[in-house]
Amino acid sequence: MKLTVDSSRHLVIKDEHRIKDLTKKEFQILWLMCQDPGRVFSRDQLFRQIWGQEPRFQDRTVDVHIVQLRKKIDKAIIKSIKGVGYKVNLDREEVELIDIS
């Protein structure tokens, strides 16, 4: 499997198929997680990085965005680690990040 994430064009390609309709927040979550595939990110870490603030008690915002990402990309790519958080379930060689800023 190959996942290409292009920040300059807000584009995600999975195995040569363009993934459409990612929201800005979904894209930001995916971009962040793809920078270190296999690393587990807690909900709080994702919330702080993407929304720039402390999460509120029992805030499920990150979970909702992860569910939508899984539907749009492939549920096997983002894995839940029970009681810990989420990770991109790919090897580094399977992820290509393009960032021409």
C-alpha positions as a Markdown table, in Angstrom:
| # | Residue | x | y | z |
|---|---|---|---|---|
| 1 | Met | 0.0 | 0.0 | 0.0 |
| 2 | Lys | 1.2 | 3.5 | -0.8 |
| 3 | Leu | -0.2 | 6.7 | 0.7 |
| 4 | Thr | 0.9 | 10.1 | -0.7 |
| 5 | Val | 0.0 | 13.3 | 1.2 |
| 6 | Asp | 0.7 | 16.6 | -0.6 |
| 7 | Ser | 0.2 | 19.6 | 1.7 |
| 8 | Ser | 0.7 | 22.2 | -1.0 |
| 9 | Arg | -2.2 | 20.8 | -3.0 |
| 10 | His | -4.3 | 19.5 | -0.1 |
| 11 | Leu | -4.2 | 16.2 | -1.9 |
| 12 | Val | -4.2 | 12.5 | -0.7 |
| 13 | Ile | -3.5 | 9.6 | -3.0 |
| 14 | Lys | -3.9 | 6.0 | -1.9 |
| 15 | Asp | -2.5 | 3.4 | -4.3 |
| 16 | Glu | -2.9 | 5.8 | -7.3 |
| 17 | His | -6.5 | 6.7 | -6.3 |
| 18 | Arg | -7.2 | 10.3 | -5.3 |
| 19 | Ile | -9.1 | 10.7 | -2.0 |
| 20 | Lys | -11.6 | 13.4 | -2.3 |
| 21 | Asp | -13.4 | 15.7 | 0.1 |
| 22 | Leu | -11.1 | 15.7 | 3.1 |
| 23 | Thr | -11.9 | 18.7 | 5.3 |
| 24 | Lys | -9.1 | 21.0 | 6.5 |
| 25 | Lys | -9.0 | 19.3 | 10.0 |
| 26 | Glu | -9.1 | 15.8 | 8.6 |
| 27 | Phe | -6.2 | 16.6 | 6.3 |
| 28 | Gln | -4.2 | 18.3 | 9.2 |
| 29 | Ile | -4.7 | 15.2 | 11.4 |
| 30 | Leu | -3.6 | 12.9 | 8.6 |
| 31 | Trp | -0.6 | 15.1 | 7.8 |
| 32 | Leu | 0.5 | 15.2 | 11.4 |
| 33 | Met | 0.2 | 11.4 | 11.9 |
| 34 | Cys | 1.9 | 10.6 | 8.6 |
| 35 | Gln | 5.0 | 12.5 | 9.7 |
| 36 | Asp | 5.8 | 9.7 | 12.0 |
| 37 | Pro | 4.0 | 6.5 | 10.9 |
| 38 | Gly | 3.6 | 3.9 | 13.6 |
| 39 | Arg | 3.8 | 6.5 | 16.4 |
| 40 | Val | 0.7 | 6.5 | 18.6 |
| 41 | Phe | -0.8 | 10.0 | 19.1 |
| 42 | Ser | -3.2 | 10.5 | 22.0 |
| 43 | Arg | -6.5 | 12.4 | 21.5 |
| 44 | Asp | -5.1 | 15.2 | 23.6 |
| 45 | Gln | -1.9 | 15.5 | 21.5 |
| 46 | Leu | -3.9 | 15.6 | 18.3 |
| 47 | Phe | -6.3 | 18.1 | 19.7 |
| 48 | Arg | -3.6 | 20.4 | 21.0 |
| 49 | Gln | -1.6 | 20.2 | 17.7 |
| 50 | Ile | -4.6 | 20.7 | 15.3 |
| 51 | Trp | -6.9 | 23.0 | 17.3 |
| 52 | Gly | -4.2 | 24.7 | 19.3 |
| 53 | Gln | -5.9 | 24.5 | 22.6 |
| 54 | Glu | -6.5 | 22.2 | 25.5 |
| 55 | Pro | -9.3 | 19.7 | 24.9 |
| 56 | Arg | -12.4 | 20.0 | 27.0 |
| 57 | Phe | -13.5 | 17.2 | 29.3 |
| 58 | Gln | -14.9 | 14.3 | 27.3 |
| 59 | Asp | -14.4 | 16.0 | 24.0 |
| 60 | Arg | -14.9 | 13.5 | 21.2 |
| 61 | Thr | -14.0 | 15.9 | 18.4 |
| 62 | Val | -10.8 | 14.0 | 17.4 |
| 63 | Asp | -12.7 | 10.7 | 17.4 |
| 64 | Val | -15.4 | 12.1 | 15.0 |
| 65 | His | -12.7 | 13.3 | 12.6 |
| 66 | Ile | -10.8 | 9.9 | 12.8 |
| 67 | Val | -14.1 | 8.1 | 12.0 |
| 68 | Gln | -14.6 | 10.4 | 8.9 |
| 69 | Leu | -10.9 | 9.9 | 7.8 |
| 70 | Arg | -11.3 | 6.1 | 8.0 |
| 71 | Lys | -14.4 | 6.2 | 5.9 |
| 72 | Lys | -12.7 | 8.3 | 3.2 |
| 73 | Ile | -9.3 | 6.7 | 3.1 |
| 74 | Asp | -9.3 | 3.1 | 4.5 |
| 75 | Lys | -10.2 | 2.1 | 8.0 |
| 76 | Ala | -7.1 | -0.2 | 8.1 |
| 77 | Ile | -4.7 | 2.9 | 7.7 |
| 78 | Ile | -5.6 | 4.5 | 11.0 |
| 79 | Lys | -5.5 | 2.1 | 13.9 |
| 80 | Ser | -7.0 | 2.6 | 17.3 |
| 81 | Ile | -4.8 | 1.7 | 20.3 |
| 82 | Lys | -7.3 | 1.1 | 23.1 |
| 83 | Gly | -6.8 | 3.5 | 25.9 |
| 84 | Val | -3.9 | 5.3 | 24.2 |
| 85 | Gly | -4.9 | 6.9 | 20.9 |
| 86 | Tyr | -4.4 | 6.5 | 17.2 |
| 87 | Lys | -1.6 | 5.7 | 14.7 |
| 88 | Val | -1.0 | 5.5 | 11.0 |
| 89 | Asn | -0.7 | 1.7 | 10.5 |
| 90 | Leu | 1.8 | 1.9 | 7.6 |
| 91 | Asp | 5.6 | 1.6 | 7.3 |
| 92 | Arg | 7.7 | 4.8 | 6.6 |
| 93 | Glu | 8.4 | 3.4 | 3.1 |
| 94 | Glu | 4.6 | 3.3 | 2.4 |
| 95 | Val | 4.1 | 7.0 | 3.2 |
| 96 | Glu | 5.2 | 9.9 | 1.0 |
| 97 | Leu | 4.9 | 13.5 | 2.3 |
| 98 | Ile | 5.1 | 16.3 | -0.2 |
| 99 | Asp | 5.5 | 19.8 | 1.3 |
| 100 | Ile | 6.6 | 22.6 | -1.0 |
| 101 | Ser | 6.1 | 25.6 | 1.2 |
